[in-house]
Amino acid sequence: MRRVSDFVRRLGLSLLAGALLPAAADAKACAKPLYLSFDTGHMGVAPLVAEVLHRQQVQVTFFAANEATQEGDGSLGTHWAGWWRERGTQGHAFASHTLDHSYWRADLPGGRFRIKPSAGPHKDQTLDWSAAQYCQAIEGSARRLDEITGQKALPLFRAPGGKTSPALLAAAEACGWRHVGWSAAGFLGDELPSDRYPNAQLLQRALQGVRSGDILVAHLGIWSRQDPWAPAVLEPLIVGLKQRGFCFKTLRDHPDLRAWITQHPR
Protein backbone atom coordinates (compact mmCIF):
# COMPACT_ATOMS: atom_id res chain seq x y z
CA MET A 1 0.00 0.00 0.00
CA ARG A 2 2.86 2.40 0.86
CA ARG A 3 4.40 1.87 -2.58
CA VAL A 4 1.13 2.86 -4.22
CA SER A 5 0.76 5.92 -1.97
CA ASP A 6 4.33 7.05 -2.69
CA PHE A 7 3.73 6.60 -6.40
CA VAL A 8 0.55 8.67 -6.21
CA ARG A 9 2.35 11.47 -4.36
CA ARG A 10 5.14 11.52 -6.95
CA LEU A 11 2.55 12.00 -9.66
CA GLY A 12 0.97 14.81 -7.68
CA LEU A 13 -2.39 13.05 -7.52
CA SER A 14 -4.39 14.14 -4.51
CA LEU A 15 -7.39 11.97 -3.75
CA LEU A 16 -9.07 14.88 -2.05
CA ALA A 17 -8.48 17.10 -5.03
CA GLY A 18 -9.81 14.37 -7.25
CA ALA A 19 -13.01 14.17 -5.25
CA LEU A 20 -13.45 17.91 -5.62
CA LEU A 21 -12.72 18.08 -9.35
CA PRO A 22 -15.35 20.01 -11.32
CA ALA A 23 -17.81 17.99 -13.34
CA ALA A 24 -15.43 17.51 -16.27
CA ALA A 25 -16.70 13.96 -16.21
CA ASP A 26 -20.27 15.13 -16.74
CA ALA A 27 -21.73 13.39 -19.77
CA LYS A 28 -22.48 16.66 -21.56
CA ALA A 29 -18.86 17.80 -21.29
CA CYS A 30 -17.40 14.39 -21.99
CA ALA A 31 -14.93 14.70 -24.87
CA LYS A 32 -12.66 11.79 -23.85
CA PRO A 33 -14.96 9.02 -22.57
CA LEU A 34 -13.86 5.83 -20.90
CA TYR A 35 -16.07 2.86 -20.09
CA LEU A 36 -15.02 1.32 -16.78
CA SER A 37 -16.49 -2.11 -16.11
CA PHE A 38 -16.31 -4.63 -13.28
CA ASP A 39 -16.81 -8.37 -13.41
CA THR A 40 -17.88 -10.18 -10.27
CA GLY A 41 -15.42 -11.98 -7.99
CA HIS A 42 -15.29 -12.91 -4.31
CA MET A 43 -16.96 -9.53 -3.52
CA GLY A 44 -14.66 -8.82 -0.58
CA VAL A 45 -13.69 -5.44 -2.01
CA ALA A 46 -17.16 -4.57 -3.34
CA PRO A 47 -18.11 -2.14 -0.52
CA LEU A 48 -14.82 -0.27 -0.90
CA VAL A 49 -15.19 -0.14 -4.68
CA ALA A 50 -18.68 1.30 -4.24
CA GLU A 51 -17.35 3.97 -1.88
CA VAL A 52 -14.71 5.07 -4.38
CA LEU A 53 -17.17 5.19 -7.27
CA HIS A 54 -19.64 7.22 -5.22
CA ARG A 55 -16.99 9.62 -3.93
CA GLN A 56 -15.61 10.17 -7.42
CA GLN A 57 -19.10 10.32 -8.99
CA VAL A 58 -18.19 7.68 -11.56
CA GLN A 59 -20.74 5.34 -13.08
CA VAL A 60 -19.67 1.95 -14.39
CA THR A 61 -21.07 -1.21 -15.95
CA PHE A 62 -21.15 -4.36 -13.82
CA PHE A 63 -21.02 -7.77 -15.53
CA ALA A 64 -22.38 -10.22 -13.00
CA ALA A 65 -22.27 -13.98 -12.48
CA ASN A 66 -23.34 -15.85 -9.36
CA GLU A 67 -19.78 -16.59 -8.27
CA ALA A 68 -18.57 -17.94 -4.93
CA THR A 69 -17.93 -15.23 -2.32
CA GLN A 70 -16.11 -14.94 0.98
CA GLU A 71 -19.44 -15.20 2.81
CA GLY A 72 -20.32 -18.51 1.19
CA ASP A 73 -23.31 -17.03 -0.60
CA GLY A 74 -23.23 -16.37 -4.33
CA SER A 75 -22.39 -12.90 -5.60
CA LEU A 76 -25.99 -12.65 -6.84
CA GLY A 77 -27.38 -14.26 -3.70
CA THR A 78 -29.35 -12.83 -0.81
CA HIS A 79 -26.35 -11.46 1.08
CA TRP A 80 -25.35 -9.10 -1.75
CA ALA A 81 -28.81 -8.21 -3.06
CA GLY A 82 -28.91 -4.90 -1.20
CA TRP A 83 -25.49 -3.92 -2.51
CA TRP A 84 -26.62 -4.46 -6.09
CA ARG A 85 -29.88 -2.60 -5.47
CA GLU A 86 -28.01 0.44 -4.19
CA ARG A 87 -25.74 0.46 -7.24
CA GLY A 88 -28.89 0.63 -9.36
CA THR A 89 -30.09 3.73 -7.52
CA GLN A 90 -26.72 5.38 -8.27
CA GLY A 91 -27.09 5.03 -12.03
CA HIS A 92 -24.72 2.16 -12.72
CA ALA A 93 -25.52 -0.26 -15.54
CA PHE A 94 -25.71 -4.05 -15.37
CA ALA A 95 -25.10 -6.90 -17.79
CA SER A 96 -24.65 -10.67 -17.73
CA HIS A 97 -21.44 -12.60 -17.11
CA THR A 98 -23.38 -15.91 -17.44
CA LEU A 99 -25.14 -17.19 -14.34
CA ASP A 100 -22.58 -19.80 -13.29
CA HIS A 101 -19.52 -18.08 -14.76
CA SER A 102 -19.46 -20.59 -17.61
CA TYR A 103 -16.31 -20.69 -19.72
CA TRP A 104 -16.39 -21.50 -23.42
CA ARG A 105 -13.81 -24.19 -24.12
CA ALA A 106 -14.44 -25.31 -27.70
CA ASP A 107 -16.92 -25.46 -30.55
CA LEU A 108 -18.49 -28.87 -31.13
CA PRO A 109 -20.23 -30.36 -34.18
CA GLY A 110 -23.86 -29.50 -34.75
CA GLY A 111 -23.66 -25.96 -33.41
CA ARG A 112 -22.88 -27.08 -29.86
CA PHE A 113 -20.23 -25.91 -27.42
CA ARG A 114 -17.93 -27.35 -24.79
CA ILE A 115 -18.56 -25.31 -21.63
CA LYS A 116 -17.01 -25.43 -18.14
CA PRO A 117 -18.74 -23.49 -15.34
CA SER A 118 -16.60 -22.31 -12.42
CA ALA A 119 -19.61 -21.88 -10.11
CA GLY A 120 -23.04 -23.36 -9.53
CA PRO A 121 -24.26 -26.97 -9.46
CA HIS A 122 -22.01 -28.04 -12.35
CA LYS A 123 -18.86 -26.31 -11.12
CA ASP A 124 -15.68 -27.58 -12.83
CA GLN A 125 -17.62 -30.05 -14.97
CA THR A 126 -17.09 -30.14 -18.72
CA LEU A 127 -20.50 -29.87 -20.41
CA ASP A 128 -21.87 -30.20 -23.92
CA TRP A 129 -24.32 -27.32 -24.49
CA SER A 130 -26.59 -26.27 -27.29
CA ALA A 131 -26.79 -22.63 -28.34
CA ALA A 132 -30.10 -22.41 -26.49
CA GLN A 133 -28.49 -23.61 -23.27
CA TYR A 134 -25.74 -21.00 -23.54
CA CYS A 135 -28.34 -18.30 -24.11
CA GLN A 136 -30.20 -19.51 -21.01
CA ALA A 137 -27.00 -19.09 -19.00
CA ILE A 138 -26.74 -15.47 -20.15
CA GLU A 139 -30.42 -14.87 -19.49
CA GLY A 140 -30.25 -16.41 -16.01
CA SER A 141 -27.81 -13.80 -14.76
CA ALA A 142 -29.69 -10.96 -16.44
CA ARG A 143 -33.00 -12.01 -14.85
CA ARG A 144 -31.41 -12.18 -11.42
CA LEU A 145 -29.99 -8.70 -11.92
CA ASP A 146 -33.45 -7.50 -12.98
CA GLU A 147 -34.92 -8.87 -9.76
CA ILE A 148 -32.38 -7.51 -7.29
CA THR A 149 -31.61 -4.14 -8.88
CA GLY A 150 -35.11 -3.18 -9.95
CA GLN A 151 -33.93 -2.27 -13.43
CA LYS A 152 -33.43 -4.18 -16.65
CA ALA A 153 -29.96 -5.51 -17.37
CA LEU A 154 -28.60 -4.46 -20.74
CA PRO A 155 -28.83 -6.91 -23.68
CA LEU A 156 -25.05 -7.34 -23.37
CA PHE A 157 -22.85 -10.04 -21.89
CA ARG A 158 -19.21 -10.75 -21.23
CA ALA A 159 -17.97 -14.31 -21.55
CA PRO A 160 -15.83 -15.38 -18.57
CA GLY A 161 -12.20 -14.81 -19.37
CA GLY A 162 -13.32 -13.11 -22.57
CA LYS A 163 -13.14 -16.55 -24.20
CA THR A 164 -15.40 -16.89 -27.23
CA SER A 165 -15.55 -18.15 -30.79
CA PRO A 166 -17.28 -16.68 -33.86
CA ALA A 167 -19.87 -19.46 -33.60
CA LEU A 168 -20.56 -18.68 -29.94
CA LEU A 169 -20.92 -14.95 -30.62
CA ALA A 170 -23.28 -15.62 -33.53
CA ALA A 171 -25.40 -17.92 -31.37
CA ALA A 172 -25.62 -15.31 -28.61
CA GLU A 173 -26.55 -12.53 -31.01
CA ALA A 174 -29.24 -14.72 -32.56
CA CYS A 175 -30.99 -14.75 -29.18
CA GLY A 176 -30.46 -11.05 -28.50
CA TRP A 177 -27.10 -10.77 -26.69
CA ARG A 178 -24.10 -8.73 -27.85
CA HIS A 179 -20.72 -9.63 -26.42
CA VAL A 180 -18.54 -6.91 -24.86
CA GLY A 181 -14.87 -7.52 -24.18
CA TRP A 182 -12.31 -4.84 -23.30
CA SER A 183 -9.64 -2.73 -24.95
CA ALA A 184 -6.03 -3.88 -24.97
CA ALA A 185 -4.95 -1.08 -22.63
CA GLY A 186 -8.18 -1.52 -20.69
CA PHE A 187 -7.02 -4.78 -19.09
CA LEU A 188 -6.18 -3.31 -15.69
CA GLY A 189 -4.29 -6.35 -14.47
CA ASP A 190 -6.01 -7.16 -11.19
CA GLU A 191 -5.98 -10.88 -12.11
CA LEU A 192 -2.17 -10.92 -12.38
CA PRO A 193 0.12 -12.13 -9.55
CA SER A 194 1.10 -9.39 -7.11
CA ASP A 195 4.76 -10.36 -6.89
CA ARG A 196 5.32 -9.87 -10.61
CA TYR A 197 2.80 -7.08 -11.20
CA PRO A 198 2.65 -4.84 -8.10
CA ASN A 199 -0.10 -2.29 -7.80
CA ALA A 200 2.17 0.68 -8.49
CA GLN A 201 3.25 -0.86 -11.79
CA LEU A 202 -0.34 -1.59 -12.84
CA LEU A 203 -1.38 1.96 -11.96
CA GLN A 204 1.44 3.52 -13.97
CA ARG A 205 0.77 1.28 -16.95
CA ALA A 206 -2.93 2.15 -17.03
CA LEU A 207 -2.35 5.88 -16.64
CA GLN A 208 0.07 5.83 -19.56
CA GLY A 209 -1.74 3.40 -21.83
CA VAL A 210 -5.45 4.15 -21.67
CA ARG A 211 -6.93 6.06 -24.62
CA SER A 212 -10.25 7.77 -25.25
CA GLY A 213 -13.02 5.29 -26.00
CA ASP A 214 -11.37 2.37 -24.21
CA ILE A 215 -13.40 -0.20 -22.30
CA LEU A 216 -11.65 -0.98 -19.00
CA VAL A 217 -12.09 -4.13 -16.93
CA ALA A 218 -11.42 -5.00 -13.29
CA HIS A 219 -13.05 -7.34 -10.78
CA LEU A 220 -14.89 -7.27 -7.47
CA GLY A 221 -12.23 -9.39 -5.83
CA ILE A 222 -9.66 -11.87 -7.15
CA TRP A 223 -8.97 -14.89 -4.94
CA SER A 224 -5.39 -15.41 -6.11
CA ARG A 225 -4.09 -11.83 -5.82
CA GLN A 226 -2.39 -11.34 -2.45
CA ASP A 227 -2.11 -7.54 -2.72
CA PRO A 228 -5.64 -6.55 -3.81
CA TRP A 229 -5.82 -4.18 -6.77
CA ALA A 230 -9.09 -2.70 -5.59
CA PRO A 231 -9.50 -0.29 -4.03
CA ALA A 232 -5.78 0.55 -3.70
CA VAL A 233 -5.31 1.37 -7.39
CA LEU A 234 -8.89 2.28 -8.25
CA GLU A 235 -9.09 5.78 -6.80
CA PRO A 236 -5.60 6.94 -7.88
CA LEU A 237 -6.43 5.62 -11.35
CA ILE A 238 -9.76 7.46 -11.57
CA VAL A 239 -8.23 10.67 -10.24
CA GLY A 240 -5.26 10.45 -12.59
CA LEU A 241 -7.45 9.79 -15.62
CA LYS A 242 -9.74 12.69 -14.72
CA GLN A 243 -6.74 14.98 -14.48
CA ARG A 244 -5.81 13.92 -18.01
CA GLY A 245 -9.20 15.05 -19.25
CA PHE A 246 -10.94 11.66 -19.32
CA CYS A 247 -14.48 11.11 -18.15
CA PHE A 248 -16.53 8.00 -17.42
CA LYS A 249 -19.69 6.61 -18.96
CA THR A 250 -21.57 3.35 -18.77
CA LEU A 251 -21.88 1.07 -21.78
CA ARG A 252 -25.41 2.39 -22.27
CA ASP A 253 -23.70 5.32 -23.96
CA HIS A 254 -21.06 3.48 -25.98
CA PRO A 255 -21.42 4.58 -29.62
CA ASP A 256 -20.93 1.03 -30.93
CA LEU A 257 -23.58 -0.40 -28.58
CA ARG A 258 -26.33 2.21 -28.39
CA ALA A 259 -28.14 0.98 -31.51
CA TRP A 260 -27.98 -2.65 -30.38
CA ILE A 261 -29.37 -1.74 -26.94
CA THR A 262 -32.20 0.25 -28.50
CA GLN A 263 -33.06 -2.46 -31.02
CA HIS A 264 -32.99 -5.31 -28.49
CA PRO A 265 -35.06 -4.20 -25.50
CA ARG A 266 -35.53 -6.80 -22.82
C-alpha positions as CSV (number, residue, x, y, z in Angstrom):
1,M,0.0,0.0,0.0
2,R,2.9,2.4,0.9
3,R,4.4,1.9,-2.6
4,V,1.1,2.9,-4.2
5,S,0.8,5.9,-2.0
6,D,4.3,7.0,-2.7
7,F,3.7,6.6,-6.4
8,V,0.6,8.7,-6.2
9,R,2.3,11.5,-4.4
10,R,5.1,11.5,-6.9
11,L,2.6,12.0,-9.7
12,G,1.0,14.8,-7.7
13,L,-2.4,13.1,-7.5
14,S,-4.4,14.1,-4.5
15,L,-7.4,12.0,-3.8
16,L,-9.1,14.9,-2.0
17,A,-8.5,17.1,-5.0
18,G,-9.8,14.4,-7.2
19,A,-13.0,14.2,-5.2
20,L,-13.5,17.9,-5.6
21,L,-12.7,18.1,-9.4
22,P,-15.3,20.0,-11.3
23,A,-17.8,18.0,-13.3
24,A,-15.4,17.5,-16.3
25,A,-16.7,14.0,-16.2
26,D,-20.3,15.1,-16.7
27,A,-21.7,13.4,-19.8
28,K,-22.5,16.7,-21.6
29,A,-18.9,17.8,-21.3
30,C,-17.4,14.4,-22.0
31,A,-14.9,14.7,-24.9
32,K,-12.7,11.8,-23.9
33,P,-15.0,9.0,-22.6
34,L,-13.9,5.8,-20.9
35,Y,-16.1,2.9,-20.1
36,L,-15.0,1.3,-16.8
37,S,-16.5,-2.1,-16.1
38,F,-16.3,-4.6,-13.3
39,D,-16.8,-8.4,-13.4
40,T,-17.9,-10.2,-10.3
41,G,-15.4,-12.0,-8.0
42,H,-15.3,-12.9,-4.3
43,M,-17.0,-9.5,-3.5
44,G,-14.7,-8.8,-0.6
45,V,-13.7,-5.4,-2.0
46,A,-17.2,-4.6,-3.3
47,P,-18.1,-2.1,-0.5
48,L,-14.8,-0.3,-0.9
49,V,-15.2,-0.1,-4.7
50,A,-18.7,1.3,-4.2
51,E,-17.3,4.0,-1.9
52,V,-14.7,5.1,-4.4
53,L,-17.2,5.2,-7.3
54,H,-19.6,7.2,-5.2
55,R,-17.0,9.6,-3.9
56,Q,-15.6,10.2,-7.4
57,Q,-19.1,10.3,-9.0
58,V,-18.2,7.7,-11.6
59,Q,-20.7,5.3,-13.1
60,V,-19.7,2.0,-14.4
61,T,-21.1,-1.2,-15.9
62,F,-21.1,-4.4,-13.8
63,F,-21.0,-7.8,-15.5
64,A,-22.4,-10.2,-13.0
65,A,-22.3,-14.0,-12.5
66,N,-23.3,-15.8,-9.4
67,E,-19.8,-16.6,-8.3
68,A,-18.6,-17.9,-4.9
69,T,-17.9,-15.2,-2.3
70,Q,-16.1,-14.9,1.0
71,E,-19.4,-15.2,2.8
72,G,-20.3,-18.5,1.2
73,D,-23.3,-17.0,-0.6
74,G,-23.2,-16.4,-4.3
75,S,-22.4,-12.9,-5.6
76,L,-26.0,-12.6,-6.8
77,G,-27.4,-14.3,-3.7
78,T,-29.4,-12.8,-0.8
79,H,-26.4,-11.5,1.1
80,W,-25.4,-9.1,-1.7
81,A,-28.8,-8.2,-3.1
82,G,-28.9,-4.9,-1.2
83,W,-25.5,-3.9,-2.5
84,W,-26.6,-4.5,-6.1
85,R,-29.9,-2.6,-5.5
86,E,-28.0,0.4,-4.2
87,R,-25.7,0.5,-7.2
88,G,-28.9,0.6,-9.4
89,T,-30.1,3.7,-7.5
90,Q,-26.7,5.4,-8.3
91,G,-27.1,5.0,-12.0
92,H,-24.7,2.2,-12.7
93,A,-25.5,-0.3,-15.5
94,F,-25.7,-4.0,-15.4
95,A,-25.1,-6.9,-17.8
96,S,-24.6,-10.7,-17.7
97,H,-21.4,-12.6,-17.1
98,T,-23.4,-15.9,-17.4
99,L,-25.1,-17.2,-14.3
100,D,-22.6,-19.8,-13.3
101,H,-19.5,-18.1,-14.8
102,S,-19.5,-20.6,-17.6
103,Y,-16.3,-20.7,-19.7
104,W,-16.4,-21.5,-23.4
105,R,-13.8,-24.2,-24.1
106,A,-14.4,-25.3,-27.7
107,D,-16.9,-25.5,-30.6
108,L,-18.5,-28.9,-31.1
109,P,-20.2,-30.4,-34.2
110,G,-23.9,-29.5,-34.7
111,G,-23.7,-26.0,-33.4
112,R,-22.9,-27.1,-29.9
113,F,-20.2,-25.9,-27.4
114,R,-17.9,-27.3,-24.8
115,I,-18.6,-25.3,-21.6
116,K,-17.0,-25.4,-18.1
117,P,-18.7,-23.5,-15.3
118,S,-16.6,-22.3,-12.4
119,A,-19.6,-21.9,-10.1
120,G,-23.0,-23.4,-9.5
121,P,-24.3,-27.0,-9.5
122,H,-22.0,-28.0,-12.3
123,K,-18.9,-26.3,-11.1
124,D,-15.7,-27.6,-12.8
125,Q,-17.6,-30.0,-15.0
126,T,-17.1,-30.1,-18.7
127,L,-20.5,-29.9,-20.4
128,D,-21.9,-30.2,-23.9
129,W,-24.3,-27.3,-24.5
130,S,-26.6,-26.3,-27.3
131,A,-26.8,-22.6,-28.3
132,A,-30.1,-22.4,-26.5
133,Q,-28.5,-23.6,-23.3
134,Y,-25.7,-21.0,-23.5
135,C,-28.3,-18.3,-24.1
136,Q,-30.2,-19.5,-21.0
137,A,-27.0,-19.1,-19.0
138,I,-26.7,-15.5,-20.1
139,E,-30.4,-14.9,-19.5
140,G,-30.2,-16.4,-16.0
141,S,-27.8,-13.8,-14.8
142,A,-29.7,-11.0,-16.4
143,R,-33.0,-12.0,-14.8
144,R,-31.4,-12.2,-11.4
145,L,-30.0,-8.7,-11.9
146,D,-33.4,-7.5,-13.0
147,E,-34.9,-8.9,-9.8
148,I,-32.4,-7.5,-7.3
149,T,-31.6,-4.1,-8.9
150,G,-35.1,-3.2,-9.9
151,Q,-33.9,-2.3,-13.4
152,K,-33.4,-4.2,-16.6
153,A,-30.0,-5.5,-17.4
154,L,-28.6,-4.5,-20.7
155,P,-28.8,-6.9,-23.7
156,L,-25.1,-7.3,-23.4
157,F,-22.8,-10.0,-21.9
158,R,-19.2,-10.7,-21.2
159,A,-18.0,-14.3,-21.6
160,P,-15.8,-15.4,-18.6
161,G,-12.2,-14.8,-19.4
162,G,-13.3,-13.1,-22.6
163,K,-13.1,-16.6,-24.2
164,T,-15.4,-16.9,-27.2
165,S,-15.5,-18.1,-30.8
166,P,-17.3,-16.7,-33.9
167,A,-19.9,-19.5,-33.6
168,L,-20.6,-18.7,-29.9
169,L,-20.9,-15.0,-30.6
170,A,-23.3,-15.6,-33.5
171,A,-25.4,-17.9,-31.4
172,A,-25.6,-15.3,-28.6
173,E,-26.5,-12.5,-31.0
174,A,-29.2,-14.7,-32.6
175,C,-31.0,-14.8,-29.2
176,G,-30.5,-11.0,-28.5
177,W,-27.1,-10.8,-26.7
178,R,-24.1,-8.7,-27.8
179,H,-20.7,-9.6,-26.4
180,V,-18.5,-6.9,-24.9
181,G,-14.9,-7.5,-24.2
182,W,-12.3,-4.8,-23.3
183,S,-9.6,-2.7,-25.0
184,A,-6.0,-3.9,-25.0
185,A,-4.9,-1.1,-22.6
186,G,-8.2,-1.5,-20.7
187,F,-7.0,-4.8,-19.1
188,L,-6.2,-3.3,-15.7
189,G,-4.3,-6.3,-14.5
190,D,-6.0,-7.2,-11.2
191,E,-6.0,-10.9,-12.1
192,L,-2.2,-10.9,-12.4
193,P,0.1,-12.1,-9.6
194,S,1.1,-9.4,-7.1
195,D,4.8,-10.4,-6.9
196,R,5.3,-9.9,-10.6
197,Y,2.8,-7.1,-11.2
198,P,2.6,-4.8,-8.1
199,N,-0.1,-2.3,-7.8
200,A,2.2,0.7,-8.5
201,Q,3.2,-0.9,-11.8
202,L,-0.3,-1.6,-12.8
203,L,-1.4,2.0,-12.0
204,Q,1.4,3.5,-14.0
205,R,0.8,1.3,-17.0
206,A,-2.9,2.1,-17.0
207,L,-2.3,5.9,-16.6
208,Q,0.1,5.8,-19.6
209,G,-1.7,3.4,-21.8
210,V,-5.5,4.1,-21.7
211,R,-6.9,6.1,-24.6
212,S,-10.3,7.8,-25.3
213,G,-13.0,5.3,-26.0
214,D,-11.4,2.4,-24.2
215,I,-13.4,-0.2,-22.3
216,L,-11.7,-1.0,-19.0
217,V,-12.1,-4.1,-16.9
218,A,-11.4,-5.0,-13.3
219,H,-13.1,-7.3,-10.8
220,L,-14.9,-7.3,-7.5
221,G,-12.2,-9.4,-5.8
222,I,-9.7,-11.9,-7.1
223,W,-9.0,-14.9,-4.9
224,S,-5.4,-15.4,-6.1
225,R,-4.1,-11.8,-5.8
226,Q,-2.4,-11.3,-2.5
227,D,-2.1,-7.5,-2.7
228,P,-5.6,-6.6,-3.8
229,W,-5.8,-4.2,-6.8
230,A,-9.1,-2.7,-5.6
231,P,-9.5,-0.3,-4.0
232,A,-5.8,0.6,-3.7
233,V,-5.3,1.4,-7.4
234,L,-8.9,2.3,-8.2
235,E,-9.1,5.8,-6.8
236,P,-5.6,6.9,-7.9
237,L,-6.4,5.6,-11.4
238,I,-9.8,7.5,-11.6
239,V,-8.2,10.7,-10.2
240,G,-5.3,10.5,-12.6
241,L,-7.4,9.8,-15.6
242,K,-9.7,12.7,-14.7
243,Q,-6.7,15.0,-14.5
244,R,-5.8,13.9,-18.0
245,G,-9.2,15.0,-19.3
246,F,-10.9,11.7,-19.3
247,C,-14.5,11.1,-18.1
248,F,-16.5,8.0,-17.4
249,K,-19.7,6.6,-19.0
250,T,-21.6,3.3,-18.8
251,L,-21.9,1.1,-21.8
252,R,-25.4,2.4,-22.3
253,D,-23.7,5.3,-24.0
254,H,-21.1,3.5,-26.0
255,P,-21.4,4.6,-29.6
256,D,-20.9,1.0,-30.9
257,L,-23.6,-0.4,-28.6
258,R,-26.3,2.2,-28.4
259,A,-28.1,1.0,-31.5
260,W,-28.0,-2.7,-30.4
261,I,-29.4,-1.7,-26.9
262,T,-32.2,0.3,-28.5
263,Q,-33.1,-2.5,-31.0
264,H,-33.0,-5.3,-28.5
265,P,-35.1,-4.2,-25.5
266,R,-35.5,-6.8,-22.8
